[in-house]
Amino acid sequence: CHPEDAETILRRHGEARERHERYEVRGRFRGASQTYRWMMLRVWPVRAPGSDQETWFGAAIDIDDLHRLSESRELLARELSHRIKNI
């Protein structure tokens, strides 16, 4: 997990754990190539009936390309807005 994203991810997990609820969070994670990629984590708790033991299951979805595309579109929109205001 990227150091800048760790606090948010851990806080969100702690909140979900207290409430026993599923959550979704986005952050940068380092893969086998040693580069960070944006991932979306979807995590949910599961309890066996009559048990206090909780198991967490999750999925990590690679959203790096989508995130970068979204960032570039936002940058373009800000640039166009700035130029229009200057006309």
Phi and psi in degrees as a GROMACS rama.xvg file:
@    title "Ramachandran Plot"
@    xaxis  label "Phi"
@    yaxis  label "Psi"
@TYPE xy
-65.0779  137.281  HIS-2
-55.135  -33.6174  PRO-3
-71.8309  -20.4874  GLU-4
-100.623  -14.309  ASP-5
-58.983  -46.3117  ALA-6
-60.5377  -45.3734  GLU-7
-62.5421  -45.0706  THR-8
-65.4003  -45.8451  ILE-9
-65.8933  -38.588  LEU-10
-63.4699  -45.591  ARG-11
-63.9502  -39.7796  ARG-12
-64.3987  -42.2012  HIS-13
-61.8915  -42.8827  GLY-14
-61.8931  -45.2948  GLU-15
-65.8932  -36.7226  ALA-16
-66.3646  -40.5946  ARG-17
-61.9359  -37.8323  GLU-18
-92.9647  -5.70155  ARG-19
55.1344  49.4731  HIS-20
-129.025  158.108  GLU-21
-74.3846  159.484  ARG-22
-149.329  165.349  TYR-23
-134.948  137.177  GLU-24
-146.898  150.504  VAL-25
-117.146  143.555  ARG-26
-171.102  174.756  GLY-27
-97.6768  132.945  ARG-28
-129.263  144.018  PHE-29
-90.5492  130.162  ARG-30
-100.436  -167.872  GLY-31
-60.4287  -28.6563  ALA-32
-78.4337  -1.00337  SER-33
68.6234  15.1131  GLN-34
-109.041  150.491  THR-35
-84.6655  139.233  TYR-36
-132.557  146.12  ARG-37
-72.0069  132.38  TRP-38
-131.584  150.679  MET-39
-110.935  124.893  MET-40
-103.256  130.484  LEU-41
-119.343  120.76  ARG-42
-133.019  140.708  VAL-43
-144.581  147.93  TRP-44
-87.2781  149.128  PRO-45
-135.143  131.978  VAL-46
-125.424  137.949  ARG-47
-72.7881  142.229  ALA-48
-53.4914  132.199  PRO-49
76.9121  10.4004  GLY-50
-116.7  146.833  SER-51
-91.5811  -10.1338  ASP-52
-76.6925  131.816  GLN-53
-114.886  133.925  GLU-54
-115.97  140.476  THR-55
-108.77  132.338  TRP-56
-117.101  153.328  PHE-57
-161.286  171.834  GLY-58
-136.776  139.581  ALA-59
-111.35  121.959  ALA-60
-113.498  125.137  ILE-61
-74.3646  113.37  ASP-62
-117.916  19.7689  ILE-63
-58.3967  -48.9863  ASP-64
-62.9559  -43.4076  ASP-65
-63.2598  -42.4466  LEU-66
-63.639  -45.5368  HIS-67
-65.2468  -38.3605  ARG-68
-63.8965  -43.4055  LEU-69
-61.4912  -43.3134  SER-70
-61.6517  -42.452  GLU-71
-67.6844  -35.4493  SER-72
-67.5068  -39.9378  ARG-73
-64.135  -40.9048  GLU-74
-61.7116  -45.212  LEU-75
-61.9739  -42.786  LEU-76
-62.9621  -41.512  ALA-77
-64.8583  -41.4975  ARG-78
-63.8182  -44.6083  GLU-79
-63.9399  -41.5842  LEU-80
-61.2727  -43.3976  SER-81
-62.3859  -44.5528  HIS-82
-66.2694  -38.7951  ARG-83
-63.8329  -40.2014  ILE-84
-64.9612  -29.0613  LYS-85
-83.968  -9.1208  ASN-86
